[in-house]
Amino acid sequence: MISRFSPYLQVHKNLHLAHKHNFYHLVLFTEGGGSHTIDFEHFEVKPWQIYFMIPGQVHSWNFKGHTDGYVINFSVSFINTLILKPDYLAQFIFFTGQAARSVIDIPAKHRGAVRQVMEQLLSESENHAYMGADMVRALMLQLFILIGRMGEKQPHQHTTPYNFTLLKNFRKLIEDNYTRLKLPKDYAALLYITPNHLNALCADILGLSAGELIRNRIILEAKRLLINLDLGIAEVAYRLNFADNSYFTKFFKKYTGLTPEEFRKKQINNPAS
């Protein structure tokens, strides 16, 4: 789905409420302001800012004044029909699921090129020309590479390719197993390295321990589940594979300073806090 953002807003009127998608969601602003919350991190919305969101991320908008730009929604399978590399999107730092990395201010010198690609995408999506879907895929990849080049040239310039691959595989393992495996030693075994090596790797590249990465993912998912008022606290604890509700409550409060109930009430009363 490719659209200008202003008419998209007319159809989707509840974007101020916290919600999530099961597809990739890309929004480029060219006009307007306000704020945007992604996975409980808050950003000021301003012109020529582009947001990249992956499936499962919770977000909400609070717009001020007339807002316009472009929006693209797509599935990973849409891209992968053109590319044999299944984890192609993961190489772009704005598709790692880290909220702080998913918001990019587009420098003035690149705005013309970005707008041109967006306009081409709109045209292709509306005209239904021969091989139009493949042209859309190609233009999307052009956009991703164009935006990717604006960021850090070598985000881990002091890291060897081997260590960078290890870290990427560790994060993928966390994503697949965080409800089941909660200790660094379990992941180290899957990576065929020692827990000390894994911790040193994470500390060197990210400044965090392996245990912190695992805990942060569990806490993030807990927050995502807690804003769903249809789920009781016990159900959230069960989905995250905690032995009982009280252990989950202690774990959550230890790392957030709030009980699950307090966090939920705070989000209901002041979702932008």
N, C-alpha and C positions, 0 to 999 in steps of 0.2 A: 504494500500500500504506500503510495507516494502522493503527497498533497501539500498545498500551501497550508501554513499553520492556522491562519485566521479562520477559514471555513471549517477546518478540523475542530477548532474550539467551539464553533457553533453547534456541531453535532455531539461532541463529547463535553457536556456541561458540568460534570462532577469531578474534574481533574484536581480540584482543591482537596478532595478526599484521598487519603492514603490508599494506593492500589498497586498492583503489580501485573506484569504481562508474562505470557509464556513464549514471547518472541523478542527479537532484538528491536530496540526502539531508539531512533536517532532524531534529535530535534536541533535545527539551526535557527537561532533568532536573528532577525535583521531589524526588527523594531520592537519596542516595548521594554518593560521592566517588571520588577517584583522579586519573588524568591522561589527557590526550588529546593526540596528536601529529597535526598537520595540515600536510602539506607541510614536515615537518622543523622546525616550530615547535611548542613545547610549552605546554600550558595545564592549569591545575589545574581539575579537574571539581568543581563545587559545585552545590547546589540552586538552582533558578530561573535556570539558565544555558541559553541556547539556542545551538545550533551550526547553521550553514548551510554545506553543502558542495556544490560544483558538480561536474559530471562530470569525471573525470580526476584529481581531487585524491587524493593518497595520505594515508591516515590509519590510526591504530591506537589502541586503548583499553587502559587499565590501571585496572580498577575496584577499589574497596575497599569491602567491606560490601555491604549490600542496595542495589540501584540500581533506580530506577523513573522513569517519565516518559512521554513520547510520542515516537513516531518516524513520519516520513512520507517515503516514497520516491515520486518522480514524475518524469516526463519533461517536457521543455520542450514537446513537442507536446500533452501533456495540458492545459497552461495555454493554449497558443496556439489551441486549438480554440474558445476563448471570447473571445479578444482578437485583434484584427486587427493590433496593433502587434507585430512579430516580436521586437523587443528589449526588450519590456516589463520582463522580470526584471532586465535590466542596470541599470535606474535605481536599484535597491536596492543600497546600498553593501555589504551582506552577501552579495550574489551576484556580486561582482567577481572572486572567486577569490583575494583577499588574505586569508591565514589570520588575520592580526591583526584584520581587520574582520569576520570571520565568526563571532566568538564574542561574545555579548551577554549581559550580566547584566541580568535583568529586575527593575526596581524593584518594591518591595513593593506600591505603589499600582496597578500594572498587572497583577499576577499573577492576580487574580480574573478579569479580562477575558480574559487569555490562556488560562487553564484552561477557561473557558466555551467559547471557540472550539474548543479541542482536544477537549473532550467532545462538542461538536456534530459535529465531524469524525468522531470514532469512531462516534457514533450513525448518521450518514448512511452511513458505509462498511459498517456491519453490517446496516442495515435494508433497503437496496435499494429505497427508495421511488421513486415517480415523479419523474423528472428528478433523481435522486439524484446522478449524476455532476456535473451542472451546479451543484448545491448545494455539493458538495465543492469544486469549483473556486472558487466565490464565497467560501466560507469560508476557503480558502487565501489568496486575495487579501486578504481582510479581515485575516488574520493577518499577512501581509507588510506591509501598510500600518500596522497597529497597531505592529509591531516597528520599522518604519522611522521612525515618528514619535518613538520613544524616543531615537533617535540625534541627531546634530547636525542642527539645523534647516536649515542651509546649509553643508554641508561645504566649499564653496569660495566663501565669501561675498564674497571680493574678486576673483573671477573672472567675467569676462563670459560670458554664455551661449554666445557664439561660441567663446571659448577653451575652455570646458568641453566643448563638442561636439567641437572639434578633438582634445582630449586623449582623449576617449572613442573617437573614430575611430582615433586612433593606437594605442591599446591593442588595439582590435579587429584592426587590421592586423597588429600584432605576433603576436597569437594565431593568425592565419591564415597568417603567412609567416615565423615566426622560424627555421625550418630552412632557408629559402631566401634571405631578405634579412637581413643582419646589420649593415648600416651605416645610421646616421640619415639620410644623404642619400637613400637609396632610399625611405624612408618619407616624407620631406619632399616628394619628387617626387610620390608618390601622393596627398599631401594638398594639393598645389599651393601649398606654402609653402617658404620657404628653410630650410636646416638650422639657421641661427642662430635663426630664429623658433621652430622646433621645440624646440631646446635651451632657449631662454629660457622657453618655455611650461612645459616639464617642471620646470625649476628653480624657477619661480615658484610652481607649484601643489604639486609633490611634493618639491621639494628634491633632485631627482635629475636627471642629464643624460639625454638621449634614449638615448645609448649604454648607460647603466646599466640602463635599463628593458629594452632588448633583451637585454643579457647576462644579467640576472637571470632572464628567462623561459627562456633557453637552459639556464642552470645548473639551474633548477628541474626542467625536463624531463629533464635528464641524471640528476639525483638520483632522479626517479621511475622512470626506466628501469633505473638501476643496482641498485635493490633487487629487480628481477626476475632471479633467479639463472639463469634459463634463457637470458638474453642474455649473450653475451661482450662484453668491452669494445669490441672492434672492431665488433660489431654495433650497439652503442649509438652509437659514433662515426659509423657509416654512417647510422643513422636520423636523426641530427642534422646530416647533410650536411657533416661535416668531411672534408677531403681525405685525411687518414690518421689512424691511431690515435695516433701520437706528437704530432701537433698538438692533437688533442682532449685528450690527457693534460696537455700544457703549459697549455692554456687552462683546464681544470678546476682544476688545482693553483694557477694564478695567482689565481683568484678564490675558492677555497675553502680553500687551504692544504693540501689533501690530493690525492693522485693518485686516480683513479677506483677503483683496487684498494684503496687505504687507506680510502676512504669506504665502500666495500662491506663490507669486513671490520669496520669500526667499527659499521655498522648491524646486521650479523649478531650481533656480540658484545654490543652495547649499543644496541638500537634507540631508546632514550629519550634518547640523548645528542645 
